[in-house]
């Protein structure tokens, strides 16, 4: 991951510091937060893109004297349309102190309408998507210990989905993706955490057991079905999608065929652990 991507991400957090208690970081930045701040291992660099997904509830209170839209606009970011729908999906794009960023706000979908856009705060539009409530309602808080905030000021604290909630959410949404690239990234994020964070494995399984009881039974059935469908054999789509996302430096001791076997083994063992937890 280019260093300027992370610098732009941290500067975005600083601009929104007054709202961090109301924002949950999503997407591909979550693995980085786990590695660098939850597990304190900054040697790990997960795959990433520049865009930053920020999740909020349907009504975001105004904190202080400025709205989120005002803060981002004053920082030099411009709200741009991402599609031609009415109302359109909005993202904020621009340059923060020399670092290009793209920010999109997401919220939980209510009702049957898919992919609606709602105003969550004056001037701030968020795309509403299914299953976002999992990540918004089940969070952990970590401190950003490598961003200078000034003498006497507290470190930035950010919220991310708990590891179990993140994997549950990704396991539900990846199969709904229209674009194969987004589907592949979702699956690689899950794989990266399962393969590279063994210290989180028991926690993830325990969290999934609680999440299964907290949400509609159909959600967990879909989660398991998605994983089983995409990781039933070495020729399954999930194995191919993850292999296509593999960074050049990742798992250097494995050739392509060995890597595919490793991916399949990681997911099939995870599926077995998830199923076994039902009987604990």
RALIN-V392896 format. One line per field, one symbol per residue. phi: phi as a letter, one per 40 degrees, with the letter a starting at -180 (. if undefined). burial: b if it has 9 or more other C-alpha atoms within 8 Angstrom, else e. A space follows every 50 residues. Layout:
# RALIN-V392896
phi->???
burial->???
This chain:
# RALIN-V392896
phi->.dccccccccccccccdcbccbbbcbgcccdccdccbccfbcccbccabc cbcbbbccbcccbgcbccdccccccgcbcbcbabcbcccbbbbibbfgbc bbbbbbaccbgcccfcbbccadgbbbccbcgcddcccbbbbbcccbbcbh cgccccbbbbccdccccccccccdcccccccccccdccdcddcccbbccc cccccccccccdccbddcccccdccdccccbcacccdcccccdccccdcc fccbcdccccccdccdcccccccccccccc
burial->beeebbbbbbbbbebbeebbeebbbbebbbbbbbbbbeeeeeeeebeeee ebbbbbbbebebeeeebbbebbbeebbbbebeeeeeebbbbbbbbbeebb bbbbbbbbbeeeeebbbbbbbeebbbbbbbbbbbbbebbeebbbeeeeee eeeebbbbbbbbbbbbbbbbbbbbeebeeeebbbbbbbbbbbbbeebeeb bebbbbbbbebbeeeeeebbebbbebbbebbbebebebbbbbbebeeeee eeeeeeeebbbebbebbbeebebbeebeee
